[in-house]
Amino acid sequence: MEGSCSSDVAPGPFRDKVSCFLHRPLVKVIFIGLVIRAVLAPLLTPNYDMTFWMRIMSMVDGGLSLYVVDGYYYTPPWGYVLSFLALIGSVFGITYGTRVPELSFGMGGDIMSSSDAPIFSDIVPTLGFVILIKAFLVIVDLLVAVLLHRFVSERFGDGKAVAVAAAWFLCPLVIVESSVHGMFDCIAALFAVIGIGLVSKRRYALAGAAVSLAMLTKLFAVFLVPLLIAWVLSREGINRKGAASLAKAIVGFAAAFILVELPSIMAGDFWETVMFLTSRASLTGGIPAWAVLIAAAVLAAAIVAAWVWCTRNADRVRASLDRLRTPEAERRVVKALGIIAVIVAVAVLVFALATVGWSDVPEAVAFLGSKALVIVYVVCVLFEVYLAYRYLFRGERTPERLAMLFFLGAMAVILWPPLPQYPVFVIPFAAVYVMVFMPSLRKPLFLLGLGYALYDLSSGGITMLYALSEATGLIPMDALVSMSEVLYNRMGDVHIAGTITGVFKALAYLAFLWLMYRWYREASGSGAIPAVVKSAD
Amino acid sequence: MKADKAVALLAVFCAVMVAGALLTDWAGHMGLNADVTENDDGTVQVTMNGTFPAGYGWMLYTGSAGFNHVCLYLDYEYGSPVGYSDQEDLMDSMKKYLDSRGVSCSYVDAGGLAEIMSDTGSASSTAVLMASGALPDTVYGEDMSVFKTWLEAGGTLYWMYGFIGETVSVRGGTAEGGTPLLGEGAQLDPDEETFASDISPWAEALRYRNTDATYGLSTDLPGFTDLGLVTESGHSSCGAVPYGSGSIVVVGGSLDGSELGQTAVGRNLALADVIAMGLASGSELVDSGTGSKGYGSTTFTISRGGAEALYLWSGDYNSEWGQRFTLRSV
């Protein structure tokens, strides 16, 4: 590789180095990915989330902090990034948006009565603003690609590392989310990848901080926590050293959490900052603040009590841990997790009926439906706990098995709610597992990315051309508004745009199911399934 | 992956977020404010103070009330066709918005509303915002005089959702068969679907973008003032009519799902401007304009042109801050 580089150009060490750099496969992947992003970024921008980012930066400019008035619904990290970008934007004199009166008539009223209607704003972002936001997210994409490459090349060689980086950086979904949608899920993925890299280097306190930042950016990293704990314990042992390592991670996690939330805590806005997380879990208004505080206190007390008990009964603990390695123990673990799932489901049911009332069954069913996500999340976390148990106590602790478990664990993100940007968090884990250990799943993985990318593009619809139209006049705004009026209204009982999006949503889910089916078939054939999920007895 | 590179990357990202956090915190303490000086030549000199670049706008107008106090009606014990959580979300938002516009406001329940409306002496300096869809029997029961007298004495009612007076709430429920205050056809029936086809100068200046005119006032009503967008059926998504010396402002649309809807947020922010400005029936826009300031303060001069009040606002997207200035009589 090195030799072929130097023969292509004129002599000279610097030119040799440049040539070698440009001929590296990773650089080619990055170049192709950047070119695609550079083309898409100014062309397509859905006029929805960008308007939120505009609003938030406008609030900061106007002297309002993130949670003083309505408008910012996420946890603080993305707001801090937007504030930083507002500063950068002001340095370069970037204006945020232009009001387009033609769009005023598409807002509110009948069109807004459909949740699929994307005309949310008559302010269209300027190209400068669009580039400002997207450039930051593209840099994040790039950093994830480089980190993944480093992580894999140290263990499995440059060829597989390039393949993993390409599976991330050239994934259609990752491209669309950063360079079209302007969504920040890639930041959560970046923190998660940093966290895993730091765990692999035994930098547990910093790893805890990175995972905390990942969770504060988007909640999804919570699904990986049981596996990360199992990974730490498998490396350090289930003993004082392992507990000390976990303690470091917890301290790092808590420190990062408190630091990020400190401004909000001091301003009395803490519960506003976690509103998005609780609303995603359908908990808004359901669980009062005091209940969460009591639960946290009980959890902390339980951890301390368990620590004290374990240190005083070390022999009994060791014997119990040994027993966990038996098939009989696994059956008990599965049964216990099942019972917990049932208890949670029943508790949610009782809560729903108690809240709405026993007499109004249809309303209670509707309310229960809105709380069903709690059940889905709890079942997912229990599944992750089971995977962690399997890794720690049953079967081999190989890199392939660990990669597969992270792949399965991350896939829980896709279950619900079905928004197209969420699988971005899954891609790094899927890329490592598929490209290093299961290359036969390359096509299904690509289809997953393509399916969700098309789903996202279909959601944006005609609004994606507004920014380009307003900036260049290449496409008349009147024509776009007319097309919007046709697409976003009902034709009889059929909502046209909603139907198109629904079709792509279904295709994306099919791609997900296809990937999981292919994985099951391949893993069953290679004997990996019994080692991972099925009982090993 | 080398741990030091991951650590460095983590550190860089933390630095970005710390910078952003400091900026938001600093911006919160270095927020906008304005100084207004009236010149003898009929011009007004405005100085906008603020650390960072920001968009701003101004409106000169006549025919408004400068409210000393705004009452936000919310009573969980009185029946309502609107969900209490929706009402609460709206009122909490409006309180924040009005606070950031320097308007004194507080919550009132049905009993408190009766006390406020019984004080006709201060009716012209008090506004009431209601989104309950029903008037409590403490002011609009069999004897509707408390409510009507307060309006006639100069009170201003900002109303959202429902035909005013058709539903009367009592403790623990609602009573059917109330008397619609404005008569048949004055407000747009929710069963009638129409699209906005015209935008008023006020809506342009206010950035009022809500096209939903459900329950909105008919533009044919005597003394009607259009503050919103008008539908093909001739109803406005925000409009005002006189009632005695007072005024009724009706905002169209429902409250459902308003907590995350960008349109609802924009509507509510514009409504906060409407209330902070004291707009009502007879309010006329004299002139308006927008601009953007760089770092630090900026000063500009505008001709008042017979206006009685000046309203300054800032924000590139919606108006996030506002302040009303009463101009001296000429």
Interface residues (C-beta under 8 A of the other chain):
Chain A: Y48 T51 F52 M54 R55 M57 S58 M59 V60 D61 G62 G63 L64 S65 L66 V68 V69 D70 G71 Y73 P76 P77 G79 Y80 V81 L82 S83 F84 L85 A86 L87 S90 G93 T95 Y96 G97 R99 P101 S104 F105 G106 M107 G108 G109 D110 I111 M112 F120 S121 D122 I123 L143 L147 R150 F151 E154 I187 L190 F191 I194 G197 L198 S200 K201 R203 L206 A209 A210 L213 V260 P263 A267 G285
Chain B: M1 K2 A3 K5 A6 V7 L9 L10 F13 C14 V16 M17 V18 A19 G20 A21 L23 T24 D25 A27 G28 M30 G31 L32 G50 T51 F52 P53 A54 G55 S85 S93 K96 Y97 S100 E193 F195 A196 S197 I199 E204 R207 R209 N210 T211 D212 A213 L229 T231 S237 G253 E259 L260 G261 Q262 T263 V265 G266 R267 N268 L269 S292 Y295 S314 G315 D316 Y317 N318 E320 W321
